[in-house]
Amino acid sequence: LMLSATPIPRSLASALFFNLDISTIATYPAFRKVHKTVLVEENSIRSILEDLEGRLVSGDQIYVVCAAIDESERKGVKTVEGIYTQFKNLFPSYKIGKIHSRIDSDEKEAIMRAFNQGDIDILISTTIIEVGIDVHNANTMIIYNAELFGLSTLHQLRGRIGRGTKAGILYLLSNQGTEESQTRLKLMASSNDGFELSMMDMKMRGMGDLLGNRQSGLPHFILGDIEQDQPILIQAKVDAEKIIENQNAYKDVIDIAKGIKMLYN
């Protein structure tokens, strides 16, 4: 049994091309609202500060995600420690918490319990919150240096907000990065569809090795293009199943396939 809430390119490729029976949940739960994603073209909350204050006043809780814990881990980016200090100064009336991998397990559990119970208003974090977090009152997320994150990670993080009856809003902060990274962010801002994003992710960075460990990059095919030839590959999968079920009726086809295989061995 394979399960994926956020299909990475290799998971999607496996679903498309492996011999799998697929069940797809294509809609949100009935009570769940659609997320809004806003691309902020600066690595600062200056332009959204008023919006954040309004959301806090309304009782909303906020996630803030950084790419590093401190400057010793990665220079030139916003860090958990730096943003924690900044937010304590910007929002003195609210309770600020922080969580990352260097904090021991018991303390991490206590922090998440406090956030879940509403005792922390703003939680500064690394991507440690990417999975397994379900706080219904946390409907706002800010991601600093969003250009550093891949589509799958961004979509997974976005899944932490709007888990109750209110719509979630994600702010992607970025003022630099490559053309490819900016394309990723624009895709995130334009779509909430995990399948569409996974297809775009697969197109941009490849699906990895379906029979190995690589989760990105191009597969080593002798013939064919996994993206352009997708309709042919899907049809080939259907035909192969028919041949396997009734090999006697397709003996000529099997002989031709064996001959082609010998040519490319």
Steps between C-alpha positions, in 0.01 A plus 500: 500500500648835390361825645593854399333825605761706317613302195867561425599442135612142562177414683295646215707316239457174691124554504496572126732229374514219756244221525290669767129529568449865590241661727503879476352744752469803276300734725543672835287390797159670479579745783847593370551833321740554208837652590616835369870535416658845470842557343675790678791629294719588795647291780321708763157521664501880470227507232278243676549616859154657521340180367686291758393727785139474383515121492649489850229734630237266351650215706695328224830324569800531267777272382826663388741273310871566452761311298754486784518494879777760528780654295742220586277269298450720195614856440306761307151371583240580763544266797275369776708670769512833316130508414408389853678806641349728234144377557528538879574868436234542229221322689565562872137432592505148358666178609779391267642148491772329299566140404778326307701178492752604768229515765458171686192285438324572830532875455383477138190311612432761769535784248264336250252423779506866605450613140214255452332624820534864392764591759740604220377750239793493257725198449840555334626178347708316246334246268473270803126584494466372143314182594279369779384837637126569529412829670156613384538858622829559312389644166793724408850407388800709401796340321820701484747437214228301326720466190713245690216247534374250243140475384429185701630657823309824442177312429553278804557805721191669360305194609563595866263798477127527442436161659186618675201692365693819412694558180878495529732762357865439411749783445804404291776753567779523242709771339755288319565157353532349156246521221405140580439575868282799413302278262443258789365778720266627229368147454437475875313830497283391206403146605383303804489175302762256627478289183554800273794617711652152498474486120675837478761385751560185297538708185747738667726260689421152376344204675812330630571130478177298516693185592758668723537768766526828305189717543591747225698509177433325173463122472748308286277399209654372177198611299215738573429817690311452825308827460440533125426129454273474804182404301694225319649371825161486670351320201798261498427418864138417414608287202763319707236400754286353221796306359596360841143384560480319164851423377394234249292750305791744479786259424607697189513824699708334773748369239537850352557646848770241570673590174495873581636430847793306352585797275538736797667267752 
